[in-house]
Amino acid sequence: MRFLIVRTDIRTAADTDIAAAWAGGGVLRDETTTPEPRRQIVHAEDREAALLLARALSTVGAVRSGRQRVKVLPLDEPAPTRQECWEATGT
């Protein structure tokens, strides 16, 4: 499975926005409609490589100070497990 490793800026939120989202039961940030600004993007071919790259990106000062974050996102659907194959075929 391939992975995308992204280093993004963290959007700040005002206290009133946090309180409104908390009181109304809504979400403060919706990554599907307004994603955080990206700083760096790296691809990896397997999970171990992706986690190694994410660990390396986490040493950046802005990430360590909480101004940015590192995300590891799967790009492909995971391969079906033996159990899922067995359930699908019934054999």
Rosetta constraint file for C-alpha pairs under 8 A:
AtomPair CA 1 CA 45 HARMONIC 6.29 0.50
AtomPair CA 1 CA 46 HARMONIC 5.69 0.50
AtomPair CA 1 CA 47 HARMONIC 7.40 0.50
AtomPair CA 1 CA 74 HARMONIC 7.17 0.50
AtomPair CA 1 CA 75 HARMONIC 7.20 0.50
AtomPair CA 1 CA 76 HARMONIC 5.71 0.50
AtomPair CA 1 CA 77 HARMONIC 7.29 0.50
AtomPair CA 1 CA 78 HARMONIC 6.31 0.50
AtomPair CA 1 CA 79 HARMONIC 7.81 0.50
AtomPair CA 2 CA 43 HARMONIC 7.34 0.50
AtomPair CA 2 CA 44 HARMONIC 5.81 0.50
AtomPair CA 2 CA 45 HARMONIC 4.44 0.50
AtomPair CA 2 CA 46 HARMONIC 5.65 0.50
AtomPair CA 2 CA 47 HARMONIC 7.60 0.50
AtomPair CA 2 CA 74 HARMONIC 6.15 0.50
AtomPair CA 2 CA 75 HARMONIC 5.48 0.50
AtomPair CA 2 CA 76 HARMONIC 6.04 0.50
AtomPair CA 3 CA 43 HARMONIC 5.83 0.50
AtomPair CA 3 CA 44 HARMONIC 5.15 0.50
AtomPair CA 3 CA 45 HARMONIC 6.26 0.50
AtomPair CA 3 CA 46 HARMONIC 6.73 0.50
AtomPair CA 3 CA 47 HARMONIC 7.02 0.50
AtomPair CA 3 CA 50 HARMONIC 6.27 0.50
AtomPair CA 3 CA 72 HARMONIC 6.66 0.50
AtomPair CA 3 CA 73 HARMONIC 5.54 0.50
AtomPair CA 3 CA 74 HARMONIC 4.46 0.50
AtomPair CA 3 CA 75 HARMONIC 5.30 0.50
AtomPair CA 3 CA 76 HARMONIC 7.70 0.50
AtomPair CA 4 CA 41 HARMONIC 7.00 0.50
AtomPair CA 4 CA 42 HARMONIC 5.94 0.50
AtomPair CA 4 CA 43 HARMONIC 4.75 0.50
AtomPair CA 4 CA 44 HARMONIC 6.41 0.50
AtomPair CA 4 CA 50 HARMONIC 7.46 0.50
AtomPair CA 4 CA 72 HARMONIC 5.83 0.50
AtomPair CA 4 CA 73 HARMONIC 5.09 0.50
AtomPair CA 4 CA 74 HARMONIC 6.29 0.50
AtomPair CA 4 CA 75 HARMONIC 6.58 0.50
AtomPair CA 5 CA 41 HARMONIC 5.77 0.50
AtomPair CA 5 CA 42 HARMONIC 5.08 0.50
AtomPair CA 5 CA 43 HARMONIC 6.10 0.50
AtomPair CA 5 CA 44 HARMONIC 7.55 0.50
AtomPair CA 5 CA 50 HARMONIC 6.62 0.50
AtomPair CA 5 CA 53 HARMONIC 7.39 0.50
AtomPair CA 5 CA 54 HARMONIC 6.39 0.50
AtomPair CA 5 CA 70 HARMONIC 7.00 0.50
AtomPair CA 5 CA 71 HARMONIC 5.69 0.50
AtomPair CA 5 CA 72 HARMONIC 4.60 0.50
AtomPair CA 5 CA 73 HARMONIC 6.31 0.50
AtomPair CA 6 CA 38 HARMONIC 6.80 0.50
AtomPair CA 6 CA 39 HARMONIC 7.47 0.50
AtomPair CA 6 CA 40 HARMONIC 5.74 0.50
AtomPair CA 6 CA 41 HARMONIC 4.63 0.50
AtomPair CA 6 CA 42 HARMONIC 6.49 0.50
AtomPair CA 6 CA 70 HARMONIC 5.64 0.50
AtomPair CA 6 CA 71 HARMONIC 5.19 0.50
AtomPair CA 6 CA 72 HARMONIC 6.55 0.50
AtomPair CA 6 CA 73 HARMONIC 7.95 0.50
AtomPair CA 7 CA 38 HARMONIC 6.02 0.50
AtomPair CA 7 CA 39 HARMONIC 5.44 0.50
AtomPair CA 7 CA 40 HARMONIC 5.07 0.50
AtomPair CA 7 CA 41 HARMONIC 6.53 0.50
AtomPair CA 7 CA 57 HARMONIC 7.29 0.50
AtomPair CA 7 CA 68 HARMONIC 6.77 0.50
AtomPair CA 7 CA 69 HARMONIC 5.63 0.50
AtomPair CA 7 CA 70 HARMONIC 4.46 0.50
AtomPair CA 7 CA 71 HARMONIC 6.43 0.50
AtomPair CA 8 CA 36 HARMONIC 6.01 0.50
AtomPair CA 8 CA 37 HARMONIC 5.55 0.50
AtomPair CA 8 CA 38 HARMONIC 4.31 0.50
AtomPair CA 8 CA 39 HARMONIC 5.25 0.50
AtomPair CA 8 CA 40 HARMONIC 7.10 0.50
AtomPair CA 8 CA 68 HARMONIC 5.44 0.50
AtomPair CA 8 CA 69 HARMONIC 5.49 0.50
AtomPair CA 8 CA 70 HARMONIC 6.48 0.50
AtomPair CA 8 CA 71 HARMONIC 7.90 0.50
AtomPair CA 9 CA 36 HARMONIC 6.10 0.50
AtomPair CA 9 CA 37 HARMONIC 5.59 0.50
AtomPair CA 9 CA 38 HARMONIC 6.46 0.50
AtomPair CA 9 CA 39 HARMONIC 6.91 0.50
AtomPair CA 9 CA 67 HARMONIC 6.19 0.50
AtomPair CA 9 CA 68 HARMONIC 4.34 0.50
AtomPair CA 9 CA 69 HARMONIC 6.53 0.50
AtomPair CA 10 CA 36 HARMONIC 6.50 0.50
AtomPair CA 10 CA 37 HARMONIC 7.89 0.50
AtomPair CA 10 CA 66 HARMONIC 7.83 0.50
AtomPair CA 10 CA 67 HARMONIC 5.65 0.50
AtomPair CA 10 CA 68 HARMONIC 5.11 0.50
AtomPair CA 10 CA 69 HARMONIC 6.65 0.50
AtomPair CA 11 CA 36 HARMONIC 6.64 0.50
AtomPair CA 13 CA 17 HARMONIC 6.35 0.50
AtomPair CA 13 CA 18 HARMONIC 6.73 0.50
AtomPair CA 14 CA 18 HARMONIC 6.45 0.50
AtomPair CA 15 CA 19 HARMONIC 6.14 0.50
AtomPair CA 16 CA 20 HARMONIC 6.06 0.50
AtomPair CA 17 CA 21 HARMONIC 6.13 0.50
AtomPair CA 17 CA 28 HARMONIC 7.18 0.50
AtomPair CA 18 CA 22 HARMONIC 6.08 0.50
AtomPair CA 18 CA 28 HARMONIC 6.50 0.50
AtomPair CA 19 CA 23 HARMONIC 6.00 0.50
AtomPair CA 20 CA 24 HARMONIC 5.92 0.50
AtomPair CA 21 CA 25 HARMONIC 5.80 0.50
AtomPair CA 21 CA 26 HARMONIC 4.84 0.50
AtomPair CA 21 CA 27 HARMONIC 5.72 0.50
AtomPair CA 21 CA 28 HARMONIC 5.60 0.50
AtomPair CA 22 CA 26 HARMONIC 6.66 0.50
AtomPair CA 22 CA 27 HARMONIC 7.77 0.50
AtomPair CA 29 CA 34 HARMONIC 7.69 0.50
AtomPair CA 30 CA 34 HARMONIC 6.09 0.50
AtomPair CA 30 CA 35 HARMONIC 7.11 0.50
AtomPair CA 31 CA 35 HARMONIC 4.30 0.50
AtomPair CA 31 CA 36 HARMONIC 6.96 0.50
AtomPair CA 42 CA 53 HARMONIC 7.95 0.50
AtomPair CA 43 CA 50 HARMONIC 7.50 0.50
AtomPair CA 44 CA 49 HARMONIC 5.86 0.50
AtomPair CA 44 CA 50 HARMONIC 5.20 0.50
AtomPair CA 45 CA 49 HARMONIC 6.93 0.50
AtomPair CA 45 CA 50 HARMONIC 7.43 0.50
AtomPair CA 46 CA 50 HARMONIC 6.25 0.50
AtomPair CA 47 CA 51 HARMONIC 6.14 0.50
AtomPair CA 48 CA 52 HARMONIC 6.19 0.50
AtomPair CA 49 CA 53 HARMONIC 6.16 0.50
AtomPair CA 50 CA 54 HARMONIC 6.07 0.50
AtomPair CA 50 CA 72 HARMONIC 6.94 0.50
AtomPair CA 51 CA 55 HARMONIC 6.02 0.50
AtomPair CA 51 CA 72 HARMONIC 7.53 0.50
AtomPair CA 52 CA 56 HARMONIC 6.31 0.50
AtomPair CA 53 CA 57 HARMONIC 6.20 0.50
AtomPair CA 54 CA 58 HARMONIC 6.08 0.50
AtomPair CA 54 CA 70 HARMONIC 6.40 0.50
AtomPair CA 54 CA 71 HARMONIC 7.41 0.50
AtomPair CA 54 CA 72 HARMONIC 7.00 0.50
AtomPair CA 55 CA 59 HARMONIC 6.94 0.50
AtomPair CA 56 CA 60 HARMONIC 7.81 0.50
AtomPair CA 57 CA 63 HARMONIC 7.90 0.50
AtomPair CA 57 CA 70 HARMONIC 6.93 0.50
AtomPair CA 58 CA 63 HARMONIC 5.74 0.50
AtomPair CA 58 CA 64 HARMONIC 6.64 0.50
AtomPair CA 58 CA 69 HARMONIC 7.56 0.50
AtomPair CA 58 CA 70 HARMONIC 6.48 0.50
AtomPair CA 59 CA 63 HARMONIC 6.86 0.50
AtomPair CA 59 CA 64 HARMONIC 6.40 0.50
AtomPair CA 60 CA 64 HARMONIC 6.33 0.50
AtomPair CA 61 CA 65 HARMONIC 6.07 0.50
AtomPair CA 62 CA 66 HARMONIC 6.24 0.50
AtomPair CA 62 CA 67 HARMONIC 5.22 0.50
AtomPair CA 62 CA 68 HARMONIC 5.52 0.50
AtomPair CA 63 CA 67 HARMONIC 5.84 0.50
AtomPair CA 63 CA 68 HARMONIC 4.51 0.50
AtomPair CA 63 CA 69 HARMONIC 5.38 0.50
AtomPair CA 63 CA 70 HARMONIC 7.40 0.50
AtomPair CA 64 CA 68 HARMONIC 7.88 0.50
AtomPair CA 80 CA 84 HARMONIC 5.87 0.50
AtomPair CA 80 CA 85 HARMONIC 6.45 0.50
AtomPair CA 81 CA 85 HARMONIC 6.32 0.50
AtomPair CA 82 CA 86 HARMONIC 6.03 0.50
AtomPair CA 83 CA 87 HARMONIC 6.13 0.50
AtomPair CA 84 CA 88 HARMONIC 6.13 0.50
AtomPair CA 85 CA 89 HARMONIC 6.22 0.50
AtomPair CA 86 CA 90 HARMONIC 5.44 0.50
AtomPair CA 86 CA 91 HARMONIC 5.58 0.50
AtomPair CA 87 CA 91 HARMONIC 7.44 0.50
